[in-house]
Amino acid sequence: MELDATDRDILGVLKADGRASISEVAAQVKVSRANAYARVKKLEGEGVITGFSVRTDPVKEGFHSSAYVALNVEQSSWQEVRAQLGTIPEVQHAALLGGDYDVLLLVRARDARDLRRIVLTELQKIPAVKTTRTFLIFEDIEAAG
């Protein structure tokens, strides 16, 4: 699906406020309510909009220790690793990479001891994980857009 300027404007409004009503979206983008509704439905149907979610403050949610964890994995086993990572609730995001590491994880833990458990027990017990490297997050910075 080729996105036009109006589609991109609608996405911008919804990224800023996923709870915006169709009327609010239409007003901000300067299109009719029916046009905004049809475009949002098309964006959902085409898989451009994959869902709506809530952003939370990890510390207020009880996650006082966060890290990016880079993994090197057996190349023939990445699908198995992907499936096993999906069973670890503290892994909030995973990305397959090119370069020095194969996978990058965002891990949120209750505290340093919990983070240690996740890295040294949960991740290291996955047979295809060869090495890990942990990068502690001191503070999350909200990106624009």
C-alpha positions as CSV (number, residue, x, y, z in Angstrom):
1,M,0.0,0.0,0.0
2,E,1.4,3.4,-1.0
3,L,0.8,6.0,1.8
4,D,-0.1,9.5,0.8
5,A,0.3,12.7,2.8
6,T,-3.1,12.4,4.4
7,D,-2.4,8.8,5.5
8,R,0.8,9.9,7.1
9,D,-0.9,12.8,8.8
10,I,-3.6,10.4,10.2
11,L,-0.8,8.1,11.4
12,G,0.9,11.0,13.1
13,V,-2.3,12.0,14.9
14,L,-2.8,8.4,16.1
15,K,0.8,7.9,17.1
16,A,0.5,11.0,19.3
17,D,-2.8,9.9,20.8
18,G,-4.0,6.4,20.1
19,R,-7.3,7.2,21.8
20,A,-8.1,10.1,19.5
21,S,-11.7,9.8,18.1
22,I,-12.3,9.6,14.4
23,S,-13.8,13.1,14.7
24,E,-10.6,14.4,16.3
25,V,-8.5,12.7,13.7
26,A,-10.6,14.2,10.9
27,A,-10.5,17.7,12.4
28,Q,-6.7,17.6,12.8
29,V,-6.0,16.2,9.3
30,K,-8.7,18.5,7.8
31,V,-10.7,15.7,6.1
32,S,-14.3,14.6,6.6
33,R,-15.1,12.2,9.4
34,A,-16.2,9.6,6.8
35,N,-12.9,10.0,4.9
36,A,-10.9,9.7,8.1
37,Y,-12.9,6.6,9.2
38,A,-12.4,4.9,5.8
39,R,-8.7,5.7,5.7
40,V,-8.1,4.3,9.3
41,K,-10.0,1.2,8.4
42,K,-7.9,0.7,5.2
43,L,-4.7,1.3,7.2
44,E,-5.8,-1.4,9.6
45,G,-6.9,-3.7,6.9
46,E,-3.6,-3.4,5.0
47,G,-1.6,-4.0,8.2
48,V,-0.1,-0.6,8.4
49,I,-1.9,0.0,11.7
50,T,-1.3,-3.2,13.7
51,G,-2.9,-2.2,16.9
52,F,-3.2,0.4,19.6
53,S,-1.4,0.2,22.9
54,V,-0.7,2.1,26.1
55,R,2.8,3.5,26.9
56,T,3.7,3.2,30.6
57,D,6.5,4.5,32.8
58,P,8.5,1.3,33.5
59,V,9.6,2.5,37.0
60,K,6.1,3.4,38.0
61,E,5.0,0.0,36.7
62,G,7.5,-1.7,39.0
63,F,10.4,-2.2,36.6
64,H,13.4,-0.5,38.4
65,S,16.1,-2.2,36.3
66,S,16.2,-2.2,32.5
67,A,18.8,-3.3,29.9
68,Y,19.4,-4.0,26.3
69,V,20.8,-7.5,26.0
70,A,22.6,-8.4,22.8
71,L,22.7,-12.1,21.9
72,N,24.8,-14.2,19.6
73,V,22.9,-17.3,18.5
74,E,23.4,-20.4,16.5
75,Q,22.5,-19.2,13.0
76,S,20.4,-22.3,12.2
77,S,18.4,-21.9,15.4
78,W,17.0,-18.3,15.3
79,Q,13.4,-19.4,14.9
80,E,13.7,-21.6,18.0
81,V,15.4,-18.7,19.9
82,R,12.5,-16.4,18.8
83,A,9.9,-18.8,20.1
84,Q,11.7,-19.3,23.5
85,L,12.2,-15.5,23.9
86,G,8.4,-15.2,23.6
87,T,8.0,-17.2,26.8
88,I,10.0,-14.7,28.9
89,P,7.6,-11.9,30.0
90,E,10.4,-9.5,30.9
91,V,11.5,-9.4,27.3
92,Q,9.5,-6.4,26.0
93,H,11.0,-6.2,22.6
94,A,13.3,-8.3,20.4
95,A,14.9,-7.4,17.1
96,L,16.9,-9.6,14.7
97,L,20.1,-7.7,13.7
98,G,22.9,-7.7,11.2
99,G,26.4,-7.0,12.5
100,D,28.3,-8.0,15.6
101,Y,25.2,-9.4,17.4
102,D,22.2,-11.4,16.1
103,V,19.4,-10.4,18.4
104,L,18.8,-7.3,20.6
105,L,16.4,-7.5,23.5
106,L,14.8,-4.8,25.7
107,V,14.5,-6.4,29.1
108,R,12.5,-4.8,32.0
109,A,13.1,-6.3,35.5
110,R,11.9,-5.6,39.0
111,D,15.5,-4.9,40.3
112,A,19.1,-5.8,39.6
113,R,18.7,-9.3,41.1
114,D,15.8,-10.0,38.8
115,L,17.7,-8.7,35.8
116,R,20.6,-11.0,36.7
117,R,18.2,-14.0,36.9
118,I,16.8,-13.2,33.5
119,V,20.2,-12.8,31.8
120,L,22.1,-15.6,33.6
121,T,19.3,-18.1,34.0
122,E,16.5,-17.5,31.5
123,L,18.5,-16.4,28.5
124,Q,21.6,-18.6,29.1
125,K,19.4,-21.7,29.3
126,I,18.3,-21.3,25.7
127,P,20.6,-23.9,24.0
128,A,21.2,-21.8,20.9
129,V,22.3,-18.7,22.7
130,K,26.1,-18.6,22.5
131,T,26.9,-15.3,24.2
132,T,25.1,-12.3,25.8
133,R,26.2,-8.7,26.4
134,T,24.2,-6.5,28.7
135,F,23.9,-2.7,28.4
136,L,22.2,-1.2,31.5
137,I,19.7,1.6,30.9
138,F,20.1,4.5,33.3
139,E,17.1,6.5,31.9
140,D,14.6,6.1,29.1
141,I,14.4,9.1,26.8
142,E,11.2,9.5,24.8
143,A,11.9,9.8,21.1
144,A,10.0,12.4,19.1
145,G,7.4,11.0,16.7
